[in-house]
Amino acid sequence: MTAQMGQKDDAARGRVTRWLAASQMTQTALAERIGRNQAWMSRYLDGEFDTDLETLDRLAQAFGHTIFELLDTSADATEAEVIERWRALRPSGRKIVLEVLREWTPTAARGRTRSRTAGK
């Protein structure tokens, strides 16, 4: 892990601690919301270890925030909207959107991308 990510984890810990105090949610309740137990939550908040981005995202969502807010990073407004709309989709809708994105996004496997001037 990079030092920068470790610093982000430290910032996230502080923010989660503040959000916990403001919400009066217990560590046990928060841990349950993200699929962990209270012992894990206590050790994480004490800085015994860092966690992965998926867990950080679940922590942010437990308080109604985005991972961008948790990590105190800015997000492009359009990207933030895409993330919020993605989260609002049912699994069947996510599958459709992912298929469309794969179709629209050139991949290395195709070996080439379409010209922006094609069809003009």
N, C-alpha and C positions, 0 to 999 in steps of 0.2 A: 504494500500500500504506500502511496506517496505521502509526503509530509503535508501537502495541501489537503488531501482527503482527511487525514487525521485532524487537521485544524477545522475542517468542515464538520467532522463528527463531534468535535468539542463544542463548536457553536450550536450544533443541533441539540446536544445534551442540555446546554444552558437554556435553549428555547423551549424544549420539552418540559424542563423543570419549571420554567415560568408559566407555561400553558397549564401544567398540572395544578400549580398553586392557584391560578386564576379561575380554573374550572372547578376546583375542589374535587376533581376526580382522583381516585386512589390509584396507586401503582398497580394494584391487583386488577382493577377494572380496565385500565389502559392496556396492561399485558394481555388480558383476555381479548380485547378488541383487535389486537394485532397477532393473535395466535401464539403468544408466549406465556410464560408464567411470571409470578411476582419476583421470584429469585433472579430470573434472567433480567427483568426490568431494573431491579435494584443494582445488580452488578454492572449493567450497561450505564446507568445514570451515574454510578460511582467512578466511571472511567476505566473499569477493569479490562474492557475490550471495545473495539469499534464494531460496527455492524454494516450490512450490505445496503445498497440503494433501495432494494425492494422493501426492506424493513423500515428504512427511513421514510419511504413513501407512505407506508401503512401508518406510521406514527403521525405524519402530517395529516393524513386523511381522518384519523381518529379525532382530531380537533377541528376538522372542517377546513383545513388549509392545504396548500399544495406543497410539493417537495421544494419548489423554488423559494417559498416563504420560509420553510424550515431551514434550508441551507443558506438563506439570505442571499440568493442570487437573483438576478433579473431574468425574466423570460420575455421573449417576444410575445406581444399581445395575441397574435394569431396562433402561435404555438400553444399558449396557455388555453385559448379557446378550444383548440383541437383536443387537448388533453381532457378538458372538462367535458366536452361532448362525448369523447371516447368512454370516459368513466360512466356516463349516463346511459350508454347502450347496454342492451341485453347481450348475452353471449352470442346469440344467433346474428344479431346486428353487427357485432364486432367481427365475426367471421366474414361477413359480406364486405365490410369496409376494408379489412385486411386483404381480401382477394382483389378489390378494386385498386388499392394502393400498390399491390404487387404488379398488377397489370399496367398501371400508369408509370411506375418507377423503373427506369432501365436498370438492368443488373449486369454484372460482369459475365454471367453465364450466356447472355445473349450476344456478347462480343461487340456490340455497337449500340449507339443511341441514335434516335431519329434527329435529323437536322431541324433546327427551329424554322428554317425556311421551307421545309418540305410542304408541299400542297399549296404554296402561295402562288 
